[in-house]
Each structure stands twice: as C-alpha cells, then as structure tokens.
Amino acid sequence: MTLMNMAQAINNALNLIMENDDKVIVFGEDVGRLGGVFLITEGLMDKFGKERVFDTPISEAGIVGMAIGLAIGGYKPICEIQFSGFSYLSFNQIISHLSRWKFRSHGRFKMNLIIRMPNGGGVKAPELHSESIESYLMATPGIKILYPSNPYDAKGLLISAIEDGEPIIFLEHIKLYRYEKMQVPEDYYKVPIGKANIIKEGKDVSIITYGYGTILAREYSKISHYDIEIIDLRSLIPLDEETIYNSVKKTGRVVIISETHRTMSVASEISSRISENIIEYLYAPIIKVCALDIPYPPSMLEEQYLPSIKDIENAVNFVINYE
C-alpha cells in the first residue's frame, strides 16, 4: 500500500495497464513530454516510448477519431481530452461513431477505448475549463460513463475499464486530483463497473451523488444532526439501481447532488427512475442540488453557481420536515 492522491493513482494505473498490455496506447494534447496539463501521464513517454505515448495536434475531433480507428484495428487507446469542455468539438465522433459502432456492426467490432477527461469546476478556471458534461454523455446510448471520487476507486475503475472492452468515458473531477491522499495498493486490482459504494450508512436521508459531490455530502454529514446515508455512484452508466432503491426504501427521503445543470441533469434521471419504480416508499419529494441553469459564470461567481454544503443542508431540512 502507498499513500496516493488521485493524480498519482491514475498515473500508477496507466503504468500498470501499459506494462500489462502492449496494445494500449496513450495520446492527447501535451500528454507526452509534458505529462499532461495536470501531470497525469508524467513519465509515461520516457518509460514506454514515443510510439505508445505521444502528443497530438489541437483537434479533439481528430483525437477521438484516431482513437476509434485504432480501436477498430485492435489497439486499446486511452486518449485524453485536456478539459471536458473542449470535448464538445468531438461530440460528432462520440455520438455518431463511437457509441454506435458495436450496434452498427452487429457486434462484430468492439470498441476497447477509453476517453479520459478532467471535468467539473470550483478551481477558479474559466468556462470551457470548468464544464460538467456528464448529462450530455448520459443521454447517449452505447457508451459507459465512470466517475471516481477518490484515489482508490480511480485506479481500480481505470483498470476495470481497459478490461471491459466497451467504449468508456472516464471523468476525473479537477478538484479531486490533489484533494486528498489515501492508501492505495501498488498492484493490479479492479473496482467493479456499475456498482455504487455506500460510503456512510444512515436511516434518515439518502444522499445520492458522485465525484466531488461525494466530498460535499461527506463534509455535510459531519455537521448534520441527522443520520445521513451517502451513496457514491462511481458509475453513471451503467447505474446501480439496486443500491439506490434499497437505500431509498430504508430512508424514504432523497437528496441528489450533481454539478450538472439542474434541467435534464444526472439528478433528473435518477429522480425519474426512483419515482417510476419505488415512489410508494417516499415520505417527501426528491430534491435535486445542482448547478444553476446558466452557462458557467466568471470565477468570482462560481461559488454561487455550484452546489454547496448550505444547499445540501437546505435540501435535507426540506425533506426531513416535509408534511
């Protein structure tokens, strides 16, 4: 076991994955000699050479298009989009080709491909460097979406992703890269895809979240007078409905935290599924704690724009006191 932050854990996972399989190729803007804007791929070019780790032109559509071609040819590309807000330029490749290729080929072609993206805000970066794009991706059948909240899960999920064989979007919240350290095994291990983690059990309210929302929920639970249950989804597609439903049946009250815009958010989809399937267990309306329905604001306003501990407190108080 070694003490690692999320950036170190992902770098460690990439090292192990590339040592284990010479079909894995890593590329993107500045991922080679510079090691990426967040140093996630630091040292990989020196270790594995320029043929397996290399820089690309500034073309997100080209990066994803090349990854698709390599995957069709039997390689296992792990490409990086420098910030998830830049990925809008690659949506045609993701939606029109990546997500459809297995369906289009009647299963003859697999897409063993991972797209890594720093995602989310809260670090005083400008718009397009602070976007939360998971709602757009969640609406696209044919891809899986993983979103770890801690170093241990980040490493294990990335290793599971390369073995999964399906196209995967791997989102990494910018604030979590160096937010905290934890003990992470140095060896090769997997965290199951599609299995949520109950990081705190409780009986009063279920808080369902992922990524940095997990940190907010955890910090709120420390000051709350209520017995809070926190579910860290880890995987948005596939979604662990069983764990969600079991928690809701126990508490009867639900708050969902997502950094996406409130309208048609990840929280909206989870709320819809709970309402459709187990509404009879609810004692109060489901409350969504999300970003505001505006474009990402200037950094001086992002604290008012993003979900906060105060927002969570207000939501929990509402569902607890609802009559």
C-alpha positions in Angstrom: 0.0 0.0 0.0 1.2 3.5 -0.8 -0.2 6.9 0.0 -1.5 8.4 -3.2 -3.7 11.3 -4.4 -6.0 10.8 -7.4 -3.5 12.1 -9.9 -0.8 9.6 -8.7 -3.3 6.8 -8.6 -4.4 7.3 -12.2 -0.8 7.6 -13.3 0.0 4.4 -11.4 -2.9 2.6 -13.1 -1.7 3.8 -16.5 1.7 2.4 -15.8 0.4 -1.0 -14.8 -2.1 -1.1 -17.7 0.7 -0.4 -20.3 3.1 -2.8 -18.7 0.3 -5.5 -18.8 -0.8 -5.0 -22.5 1.3 -3.6 -25.3 -1.8 -2.9 -27.3 -2.6 0.1 -25.0 -1.6 3.5 -26.5 -1.9 6.8 -24.7 -2.2 10.1 -26.5 -3.7 13.6 -26.4 -2.6 17.2 -26.2 0.6 17.6 -24.2 0.3 14.2 -22.6 3.8 13.1 -23.8 6.8 15.2 -22.9 4.9 17.5 -20.6 2.9 14.7 -18.9 -0.4 16.5 -19.5 -1.7 19.7 -18.1 -2.4 18.0 -14.7 0.7 15.7 -15.0 -1.4 12.6 -15.1 0.7 11.0 -17.8 4.0 12.2 -16.4 6.9 9.8 -17.1 4.9 7.5 -19.5 6.7 8.6 -22.7 10.1 8.1 -21.1 9.1 4.6 -20.0 7.1 3.3 -22.9 8.5 5.3 -25.8 7.1 7.8 -28.4 5.2 5.1 -30.3 3.0 4.3 -27.4 2.7 7.7 -25.7 2.6 10.8 -27.9 1.2 14.3 -28.4 -1.5 15.1 -30.9 -2.5 18.3 -32.7 -5.0 20.5 -31.0 -8.0 18.7 -32.5 -10.4 17.0 -30.2 -12.4 15.5 -33.1 -9.1 14.2 -34.5 -8.0 12.7 -31.2 -11.3 10.8 -30.7 -11.5 9.9 -34.4 -8.0 8.4 -34.4 -8.8 6.5 -31.2 -11.8 5.0 -32.9 -9.7 3.9 -35.9 -7.1 2.4 -33.6 -9.7 0.5 -31.6 -11.2 -0.9 -34.8 -7.7 -2.0 -35.7 -7.3 -4.0 -32.5 -5.5 -1.5 -30.3 -6.7 -0.3 -26.9 -6.3 3.5 -27.0 -6.6 5.7 -23.9 -6.9 9.2 -25.1 -7.1 12.4 -23.1 -9.2 15.5 -23.8 -7.4 18.3 -22.0 -10.6 19.7 -20.4 -14.0 18.2 -20.8 -15.4 21.5 -22.1 -13.1 21.0 -25.2 -14.8 17.7 -25.9 -17.8 19.4 -27.5 -15.7 19.5 -30.7 -15.5 15.7 -30.6 -19.2 15.0 -29.9 -19.8 14.1 -33.6 -17.2 11.3 -33.3 -18.5 10.2 -29.9 -22.2 10.2 -30.7 -22.2 9.3 -34.4 -19.5 6.7 -34.4 -18.0 5.6 -31.0 -21.4 4.9 -29.4 -22.9 3.2 -32.4 -20.1 1.1 -33.8 -20.8 -2.1 -32.0 -24.6 -1.8 -32.7 -23.9 -0.8 -36.3 -21.6 -3.8 -36.9 -24.0 -6.3 -35.2 -21.3 -6.9 -32.5 -18.5 -7.8 -34.9 -16.4 -4.8 -33.9 -15.6 -4.0 -30.3 -14.5 -0.5 -29.2 -12.0 -1.1 -26.4 -11.4 2.6 -26.0 -11.2 5.0 -23.0 -11.5 8.7 -23.2 -10.2 10.4 -20.1 -11.3 14.0 -19.3 -10.8 16.4 -16.4 -14.3 17.6 -15.6 -16.1 20.0 -13.2 -15.4 23.3 -11.7 -14.5 25.0 -8.4 -10.9 25.9 -9.1 -11.5 29.4 -10.5 -10.8 28.4 -14.1 -12.7 30.0 -16.9 -15.7 28.5 -18.8 -14.9 25.5 -21.0 -12.2 24.6 -18.4 -14.9 24.0 -15.7 -17.7 22.3 -17.5 -19.6 19.3 -16.3 -20.6 17.3 -19.4 -21.9 14.1 -18.0 -25.6 14.8 -18.7 -24.9 15.1 -22.4 -23.0 11.8 -22.4 -25.5 10.0 -20.2 -28.1 10.7 -23.0 -26.0 8.8 -25.5 -26.7 5.0 -25.6 -23.7 2.8 -26.3 -21.1 4.3 -24.0 -20.3 3.8 -20.4 -19.5 6.7 -18.0 -17.3 6.3 -14.9 -16.7 9.0 -12.4 -14.5 8.2 -9.3 -14.5 10.3 -6.2 -11.2 9.1 -4.6 -7.8 7.7 -5.4 -8.6 4.0 -4.7 -11.6 4.0 -6.9 -9.9 5.9 -9.7 -7.1 3.4 -10.1 -9.4 0.3 -9.8 -12.0 1.7 -12.1 -9.5 2.6 -14.8 -8.1 -0.9 -14.7 -11.6 -2.3 -14.9 -12.3 0.0 -17.9 -9.4 -1.3 -20.0 -10.5 -4.9 -19.4 -14.2 -4.1 -20.0 -13.8 -4.0 -23.8 -16.6 -1.3 -24.3 -16.2 2.4 -25.1 -15.8 4.2 -21.8 -15.8 7.9 -20.9 -13.7 8.3 -17.7 -14.4 11.6 -16.0 -12.0 13.0 -13.4 -13.1 16.0 -11.3 -10.4 18.6 -11.4 -10.7 19.4 -7.6 -10.1 15.8 -6.7 -6.7 15.3 -8.4 -4.8 16.5 -5.3 -7.6 17.0 -2.8 -6.7 14.1 -0.5 -4.4 11.1 -0.2 -5.3 7.6 0.8 -3.7 4.2 1.0 -3.8 2.6 -2.5 -2.5 -0.9 -3.4 0.5 -0.8 -5.6 -0.5 -3.9 -7.5 -3.1 -4.5 -10.2 -6.7 -4.5 -8.8 -10.2 -3.8 -10.1 -13.2 -1.9 -8.8 -16.4 -3.2 -10.4 -18.1 -1.1 -13.0 -21.8 -0.4 -12.3 -21.6 -0.9 -8.6 -22.2 2.0 -6.3 -20.4 2.4 -2.9 -22.3 3.2 0.3 -19.6 5.3 2.0 -21.8 6.1 5.0 -24.9 4.2 6.2 -27.8 6.1 7.8 -31.5 5.9 8.3 -32.9 9.5 7.9 -32.0 10.6 4.4 -30.3 9.1 1.3 -27.9 11.5 -0.4 -27.0 10.1 -3.9 -24.1 11.6 -5.6 -20.7 11.1 -7.3 -17.4 12.8 -8.0 -16.9 16.0 -5.9 -20.5 15.8 -4.8 -19.3 12.9 -2.6 -16.9 15.2 -0.8 -19.7 17.8 -0.2 -22.0 15.1 1.1 -19.3 13.7 3.4 -18.5 17.1 4.8 -22.2 17.9 5.3 -22.8 14.6 7.2 -20.1 15.6 9.7 -22.1 18.7 10.8 -25.6 17.4 10.3 -27.9 16.4 13.2 -29.5 13.7 11.0 -28.4 10.2 10.3 -27.3 10.6 6.6 -26.7 7.7 4.2 -24.3 8.6 1.3 -24.2 6.7 -1.9 -21.2 7.3 -4.2 -22.4 6.1 -7.6 -18.9 5.7 -9.1 -20.6 4.7 -12.4 -23.3 6.8 -14.1 -23.8 4.3 -17.0 -24.4 1.6 -16.0 -26.3 2.9 -13.0 -26.6 0.8 -9.8 -30.3 1.0 -9.4 -30.4 -1.8 -6.8 -28.2 0.0 -4.3 -30.2 3.3 -4.9 -33.6 1.6 -4.4 -32.5 -0.3 -1.3 -31.3 2.9 0.3 -34.5 4.8 -0.6 -36.7 2.1 0.7 -34.8 2.4 4.0 -34.8 6.2 4.4 -37.8 7.3 2.4 -36.1 10.7 1.8 -33.8 11.5 -1.1 -31.4 14.4 -2.0 -29.4 14.0 -5.2 -26.2 16.1 -5.8 -24.9 16.8 -9.3 -22.7 19.5 -10.6 -24.5 19.4 -14.0 -27.2 22.0 -14.8 -30.5 21.3 -13.0 -32.6 20.8 -16.1 -32.2 17.3 -17.6 -29.4 16.6 -15.2 -28.0 13.3 -13.9 -30.0 14.1 -10.8 -33.2 14.4 -13.0 -32.7 10.9 -14.5 -32.1 9.3 -11.1 -35.1 11.1 -9.6 -37.2 9.9 -12.5 -36.2 6.2 -12.0 -36.9 6.4 -8.3 -40.3 7.9 -9.0 -41.2 5.4 -11.6 -40.2 2.3 -9.6 -40.5 2.9 -5.8 -42.5 6.1 -5.3 -44.6 4.4 -2.7 -41.6 4.4 -0.3 -41.1 8.2 -0.4 -42.1 10.4 2.5 -41.2 13.6 0.7 -40.4 14.9 -2.8 -37.0 14.2 -4.2 -34.8 17.3 -4.0 -32.0 18.0 -6.6 -29.0 20.0 -5.6 -27.4 21.0 -8.9 -25.6 23.9 -10.7 -27.8 26.8 -11.9 -29.3 26.7 -15.4 -26.9 29.2 -16.8 -23.6 28.9 -18.7 -20.6 28.6 -16.5 -20.1 32.0 -14.9 -16.9 34.1 -14.2 -14.8 32.6 -11.4 -15.9 35.3 -8.9 -19.4 33.8 -9.1 -18.8 30.1 -9.3 -19.4 29.5 -5.6 -23.0 30.8 -6.1 -23.3 28.7 -9.2 -22.1 25.3 -7.9 -23.8 23.1 -5.3 -22.7 23.9 -1.8 -22.9 22.4 1.7 -25.5 25.1 2.5 -27.6 24.0 -0.4 -27.4 20.4 0.8 -28.4 21.4 4.3 -31.5 23.3 3.0 -32.4 20.3 0.9 -32.1 17.8 3.8 -34.1 20.1 6.1 -36.8 20.3 3.5 -37.2 16.5 3.0 -37.0 15.9 6.8 -39.6 18.4 7.7 -42.0 17.9 4.7 -45.5 17.1 5.7 
